[in-house]
């Protein structure tokens, strides 16, 4: 440990358990709001297609809806490039408070948009603008929340504590799924298209206010405050991130390929897939996704704790290999025409995802030094999301529509798992890493 690292380490204050619990809630609440917003859009894709596009071609309308879903993800790298280095320069807490405001406002605005029947082509154009604002703010949310929670967590418990961030992600998805299930059950199709679809988006307003209140009451992370006290905060975080940490950025992008494809095929697109081409009701589709989310939530914390004991790489490798071997058989099970079998298949795919995400965020944050952790994580993660995340539901629906092969989405998942598996093999084991290690220490550990 050199003099600079020792001075920063001495400045890091000890974190009490009550403070740590507040940090978990503060990081997770905004993450829950973000994923509730994104999940609601995907779960209501069929309804939104009827609201925002001409009714004469339902297939084209659904593809257009997924294209707009993907548009938000293409904007996310801009948010990562902007908010990430800003969080490394100004602090994690300030930036996280800003992004939750932007996310909530843009989502609330979607709930106020007029339909295609009211203003014609302006309806989908306004939807694109609101979705892009969502994507821009989301580009700063996940990397910031991950960094915030990782830097509050003790080295030996980081896997377990950071796993609660992914737990909150599934809470957001589950809330979206349960609400859509409720709306599709109690409302007629006409009522859902007329006004019912607006309810989940309008809820983003009060949820955002709650999240902002909690985040404003938090202090910044101990590591960042230590950098401030010792004058070691990076003055050029954008340049430092790209010049000195480009390898880690590429590793992050590769590691989350299957994470993004898994999320948006297994959890988002599957609600549509159950209806078209499988032919199940919207209620059955929402029920299956809700069960999958509950199983994933039950698995994530204990698996995160397991990664603290046996390491991050064994779980990451197990998930990737599982997807490669089991995805096609599980898609065959999805297509046997039995609802119970289809639910079992989706739950199994979701369990494989839980194995990966229970430890991935801890592993990703541990790749970077504190000076550029927010920016490095956000840039690598969001470029991967833009390429592999938002496009996955569109590509899956496109393959099903054009080939007529309902098993074709399985190959997207398998390809993503193989790509991530190759990247996992290049990454050092990071469990128990001291987050105050310098750039030189991290490079030495990698070699």
C-alpha positions in Angstrom: 0.0 0.0 0.0 1.6 3.3 -1.1 1.3 6.6 0.8 -1.5 7.9 -1.3 -3.6 4.8 -0.9 -2.8 4.7 2.9 -3.9 8.3 3.3 -7.2 7.7 1.6 -7.8 4.5 3.5 -7.2 6.3 6.8 -9.8 8.8 5.8 -12.6 6.3 5.2 -15.1 6.5 8.0 -16.5 3.3 9.6 -20.1 2.5 8.5 -22.7 1.6 11.1 -25.3 -1.1 10.4 -28.2 1.4 10.4 -26.3 3.6 7.9 -25.7 0.6 5.8 -29.3 -0.3 5.8 -30.3 3.2 4.7 -27.7 3.0 1.9 -29.3 -0.2 0.7 -32.8 1.3 0.7 -31.5 4.6 -0.9 -29.8 2.8 -3.7 -32.6 0.3 -4.2 -35.6 2.6 -4.2 -34.5 4.5 -7.3 -33.5 1.2 -9.0 -37.0 -0.2 -8.2 -38.7 2.9 -9.7 -36.5 2.7 -12.9 -37.2 -1.0 -13.5 -40.9 -0.6 -12.7 -41.1 2.1 -15.4 -39.2 0.0 -17.9 -41.1 -3.3 -17.1 -44.5 -1.6 -17.3 -43.8 -0.5 -20.9 -42.8 -4.0 -22.0 -45.6 -5.8 -20.1 -48.1 -3.4 -21.8 -46.5 -3.7 -25.3 -49.6 -5.2 -26.9 -51.8 -2.5 -25.5 -49.4 0.3 -26.3 -49.3 -0.9 -29.9 -53.0 -0.4 -30.1 -52.9 3.0 -28.5 -50.0 4.7 -30.4 -50.1 3.1 -33.8 -52.7 2.6 -36.6 -54.9 -0.4 -36.1 -54.8 -1.9 -39.6 -51.5 -3.9 -39.1 -51.2 -5.3 -35.5 -47.9 -7.0 -36.2 -46.2 -3.8 -37.6 -47.7 -1.9 -34.6 -46.2 -4.4 -32.1 -42.8 -4.3 -33.8 -42.9 -0.5 -33.8 -43.7 -0.5 -30.1 -40.6 -2.7 -29.4 -38.6 -0.4 -31.6 -39.5 2.5 -29.4 -38.7 0.4 -26.4 -35.2 -0.2 -27.9 -34.8 3.5 -28.7 -34.5 4.3 -25.0 -31.6 1.9 -24.7 -29.7 3.4 -27.6 -29.8 6.7 -25.6 -28.5 5.1 -22.4 -24.8 5.2 -23.4 -25.2 9.0 -23.6 -26.5 9.0 -20.1 -23.7 6.8 -19.0 -21.1 9.0 -20.6 -22.6 12.1 -19.0 -23.7 11.0 -15.5 -20.9 8.5 -14.9 -17.9 10.8 -15.0 -20.0 13.5 -13.3 -20.6 11.1 -10.4 -16.9 10.5 -10.1 -16.2 14.2 -10.0 -19.2 15.6 -7.9 -20.2 12.6 -5.9 -22.5 9.6 -6.2 -25.4 10.9 -4.1 -25.9 14.2 -5.9 -26.0 12.5 -9.3 -28.3 9.8 -8.1 -30.8 12.4 -6.8 -30.8 14.1 -10.2 -31.4 11.0 -12.3 -34.4 9.8 -10.3 -36.0 13.2 -11.0 -35.5 12.8 -14.7 -36.7 9.2 -14.8 -39.9 10.0 -12.9 -40.8 13.0 -14.9 -40.2 11.3 -18.3 -42.3 8.2 -17.2 -45.1 10.4 -15.8 -45.2 12.2 -19.1 -45.9 9.0 -21.0 -49.0 8.6 -18.9 -50.3 11.9 -20.1 -49.7 11.4 -23.9 -52.7 11.5 -26.2 -53.3 8.4 -28.4 -52.8 7.9 -32.2 -56.6 8.3 -32.6 -56.3 11.8 -31.1 -53.3 13.4 -32.7 -52.1 10.9 -35.3 -48.4 10.5 -36.0 -47.5 12.9 -33.2 -48.4 10.3 -30.6 -45.6 7.9 -31.4 -43.2 10.8 -31.9 -43.9 12.1 -28.4 -43.6 8.6 -27.1 -40.1 8.3 -28.6 -39.1 11.6 -26.9 -40.3 10.5 -23.5 -38.7 7.1 -23.9 -35.3 8.7 -24.8 -35.5 10.9 -21.7 -36.1 7.7 -19.7 -33.1 6.1 -21.4 -30.8 9.1 -20.8 -31.6 9.2 -17.0 -31.4 5.4 -16.7 -27.9 5.6 -18.2 -26.8 7.2 -14.9 -29.0 5.3 -12.5 -27.8 1.7 -12.5 -24.1 2.3 -12.5 -24.5 5.0 -9.8 -26.7 2.8 -7.6 -24.3 -0.1 -8.0 -21.3 2.0 -7.2 -23.0 3.7 -4.2 -24.0 0.4 -2.6 -20.7 -1.4 -3.4 -18.7 1.5 -1.7 -20.9 1.3 1.4 -20.4 -2.5 1.7 -17.7 -4.2 3.7 -15.3 -6.3 1.6 -16.3 -9.6 3.0 -20.1 -9.0 2.6 -20.2 -7.1 -0.7 -21.7 -9.9 -2.7 -24.6 -10.3 -0.4 -25.3 -6.6 0.2 -25.0 -5.6 -3.5 -27.2 -8.4 -4.5 -30.1 -6.5 -2.9 -29.8 -4.0 -5.7 -30.7 -6.8 -8.2 -33.4 -7.9 -5.7 -34.9 -4.4 -6.1 -34.7 -4.7 -9.8 -36.9 -7.7 -9.7 -39.2 -5.9 -7.3 -39.7 -3.3 -9.9 -40.4 -5.9 -12.5 -42.7 -7.7 -10.2 -44.7 -4.5 -9.3 -45.1 -3.9 -13.0 -46.2 -7.4 -13.6 -48.6 -7.5 -10.7 -50.2 -4.2 -11.7 -50.5 -5.2 -15.3 -52.0 -8.5 -14.2 -54.5 -6.6 -12.0 -55.4 -4.2 -14.8 -55.9 -6.9 -17.4 -58.0 -8.9 -15.0 -60.4 -6.2 -13.8 -60.6 -4.0 -16.9 -62.1 -4.8 -20.3 -59.8 -4.5 -23.3 -61.5 -1.3 -24.4 -61.1 0.3 -20.9 -57.4 -0.8 -20.8 -56.8 0.8 -24.2 -58.8 3.9 -23.4 -57.4 4.9 -20.0 -56.2 1.9 -17.9 -52.7 1.7 -19.5 -52.0 5.2 -18.1 -52.1 4.2 -14.4 -48.7 2.5 -14.1 -46.9 5.4 -15.8 -48.7 8.1 -13.7 -47.6 6.2 -10.5 -44.0 7.2 -11.4 -44.7 10.7 -10.1 -45.3 9.8 -6.4 -42.8 6.9 -6.5 -40.1 9.3 -7.7 -40.9 11.8 -5.0 -40.4 9.1 -2.3 -37.2 8.0 -3.9 -35.8 11.5 -4.1 -36.7 12.2 -0.5 -34.8 9.1 0.6 -31.7 9.8 -1.5 -31.5 13.4 -0.3 -31.2 12.2 3.3 -28.2 10.0 2.5 -24.5 10.9 2.8 -22.1 10.1 0.0 -20.2 6.9 0.1 -17.3 6.5 2.6 -14.8 5.9 -0.3 -15.8 9.1 -2.2 -15.8 11.2 1.0 -12.3 9.9 1.7 -11.2 10.9 -1.8 -12.6 14.4 -1.2 -10.9 14.8 2.2 -7.5 13.8 0.8 -7.9 15.8 -2.5 -7.7 12.6 -4.6 -10.9 13.1 -6.5 -10.2 12.8 -10.3 -10.2 16.1 -12.0 -10.6 14.5 -15.5 -12.6 11.4 -14.8 -13.8 11.0 -18.4 -10.3 10.9 -19.8 -8.9 8.9 -16.9 -11.7 6.3 -17.3 -11.2 5.8 -21.0 -7.4 6.0 -21.1 -6.6 3.9 -18.0 -9.6 1.6 -17.7 -10.6 0.7 -21.2 -9.9 -3.0 -20.7 -12.3 -3.1 -17.7 -14.9 -1.2 -19.7 -14.8 -3.8 -22.4 -14.9 -6.6 -19.8 -18.0 -5.0 -18.3 -19.7 -4.7 -21.7 -19.0 -8.4 -22.4 -20.0 -9.7 -19.0 -23.5 -8.2 -19.1 -24.4 -9.5 -22.6 -26.3 -12.5 -21.2 -27.6 -10.4 -18.3 -29.2 -7.9 -20.7 -30.5 -10.6 -23.1 -31.8 -12.6 -20.1 -33.6 -9.7 -18.6 -35.3 -8.6 -21.7 -36.1 -12.0 -23.3 -36.9 -14.0 -20.1 -38.6 -11.3 -18.1 -39.9 -8.6 -20.6 -40.5 -10.2 -23.9 -41.8 -13.4 -22.4 -45.1 -11.6 -21.5 -45.7 -11.0 -25.2 -44.3 -14.4 -26.2 -46.9 -16.1 -24.0 -49.6 -14.4 -26.0 -48.1 -14.4 -29.5 -47.1 -17.1 -30.6 -48.0 -19.4 -27.6 -51.6 -18.2 -27.5 -52.1 -17.9 -23.8 -54.1 -15.1 -22.2 -52.6 -11.8 -21.0 -53.5 -12.9 -17.5 -51.6 -16.2 -17.8 -48.6 -14.3 -19.3 -48.5 -11.9 -16.4 -49.0 -14.7 -13.8 -46.1 -16.7 -15.2 -43.8 -13.7 -15.2 -44.8 -12.8 -11.6 -44.0 -16.4 -10.4 -40.6 -16.2 -12.2 -39.8 -13.0 -10.5 -40.8 -14.3 -7.1 -38.5 -17.3 -7.5 -35.7 -15.0 -8.7 -36.1 -12.8 -5.7 -35.9 -15.7 -3.3 -32.7 -16.9 -4.9 -30.7 -13.7 -5.3 -29.7 -12.8 -1.7 -28.5 -16.3 -0.7 -26.6 -16.7 -4.0 -25.0 -13.3 -3.4 -23.8 -14.5 0.0 -22.5 -17.6 -1.6 -20.4 -15.6 -4.0 -18.7 -14.0 -0.9 -17.7 -17.5 0.2 -16.7 -19.3 -3.1 -16.0 -16.4 -5.4 -17.8 -14.5 -8.2 -16.6 -16.6 -11.2 -18.0 -20.0 -10.2 -21.6 -18.6 -10.2 -21.1 -16.5 -13.4 -19.7 -19.6 -15.2 -22.5 -21.8 -13.9 -25.2 -19.5 -15.2 -23.6 -19.1 -18.7 -23.1 -22.9 -19.1 -26.6 -23.5 -17.9 -28.0 -21.2 -20.5 -26.0 -22.8 -23.3 -27.1 -26.3 -22.4 -30.7 -25.8 -21.2 -32.2 -22.9 -23.1 -33.3 -24.8 -26.2 -34.9 -27.7 -24.2 -36.7 -25.1 -22.1 -38.0 -23.3 -25.2 -39.3 -26.7 -26.4 -41.1 -27.1 -23.1 -42.6 -23.6 -23.5 -44.1 -24.7 -26.8 -45.8 -28.0 -25.8 -49.1 -26.1 -25.4 -49.6 -26.6 -21.7 -49.7 -23.6 -19.4 -48.1 -25.3 -16.4 -45.2 -26.6 -18.5 -44.7 -23.1 -20.0 -44.6 -21.6 -16.5 -42.0 -24.2 -15.3 -39.8 -23.4 -18.4 -39.9 -19.6 -17.8 -39.2 -20.1 -14.1 -36.1 -22.3 -14.9 -34.9 -19.6 -17.4 -35.4 -17.0 -14.6 -33.5 -19.1 -12.1 -30.5 -19.2 -14.4 -30.7 -15.4 -14.7 -30.8 -15.1 -10.9 -27.6 -17.1 -10.6 -25.8 -14.6 -12.8 -27.2 -11.3 -11.5 -26.8 -12.3 -7.9 -23.1 -11.8 -8.2 -22.5 -9.8 -11.4 -22.9 -6.3 -10.0 -20.4 -6.9 -7.2 -17.9 -8.4 -9.7 -18.3 -5.4 -12.1 -17.8 -2.7 -9.4 -14.7 -4.5 -8.1 -13.0 -4.2 -11.5 -12.5 -0.4 -11.1 -10.6 1.9 -8.7 -12.7 4.3 -6.7 -11.7 7.4 -8.7 -13.5 6.2 -11.8 -15.8 3.5 -10.7 -19.1 5.3 -11.4 -18.0 6.3 -14.9 -16.3 3.0 -15.9 -19.2 0.9 -14.8 -21.8 3.1 -16.4 -20.0 3.4 -19.8 -19.3 -0.3 -20.2 -22.7 -1.4 -18.9 -24.8 1.0 -20.9 -23.1 0.4 -24.3 -23.8 -3.3 -23.8 -27.4 -2.5 -22.8 -27.8 -0.4 -26.0 -26.6 -3.2 -28.2 -28.0 -6.3 -26.5 -30.7 -5.2 -24.1 -33.4 -3.1 -25.7 -33.0 -4.8 -29.1 -33.6 -8.3 -27.7 -37.4 -8.1 -27.5 -37.5 -6.6 -31.0 -35.2 -9.2 -32.5 -37.0 -12.0 -30.8 -40.4 -10.8 -32.1 -38.9 -10.2 -35.5 -37.5 -13.7 -35.8 -40.8 -15.2 -34.7 -42.8 -13.1 -37.1 -40.5 -13.6 -40.2 -39.4 -17.2 -39.7 -42.6 -18.6 -38.2 -40.3 -20.6 -35.8 -41.4 -20.0 -32.2 -38.2 -21.5 -31.0 -36.0 -18.9 -32.7 -35.6 -16.6 -29.6 -33.7 -19.4 -27.9 -30.8 -18.9 -30.2 -30.5 -15.2 -29.1 -30.1 -16.4 -25.5 -27.7 -19.1 -26.3 -25.5 -16.8 -28.4 -25.4 -14.2 -25.6 -24.4 -16.9 -23.0 -21.5 -18.1 -25.2 -20.2 -14.6 -25.6 -20.4 -13.8 -21.9 -18.8 -17.2 -21.0 -15.7 -16.3 -23.1 -15.4 -12.9 -21.3 -15.8 -14.5 -17.8 -12.8 -16.6 -18.5 -10.7 -13.4 -19.0 -11.7 -11.8 -15.7 -9.8 -12.2 -12.4 -11.6 -13.3 -9.3 -12.6 -10.2 -7.4 -14.4 -11.5 -4.3 -13.2 -9.7 -1.2 -11.4 -7.0 -3.2 -10.4 -3.8 -1.3 -12.2 -1.1 -3.2 -9.5 1.5 -2.3 -6.8 -0.3 -4.3 -5.1 1.9 -6.8 -5.1 1.4 -10.6 -1.6 -0.1 -10.4 -2.8 -2.6 -7.7 -5.7 -3.7 -9.9 -3.5 -4.2 -12.9 -1.0 -6.2 -10.9 -3.8 -8.5 -9.6 -5.0 -9.0 -13.1 -1.6 -10.3 -14.2 
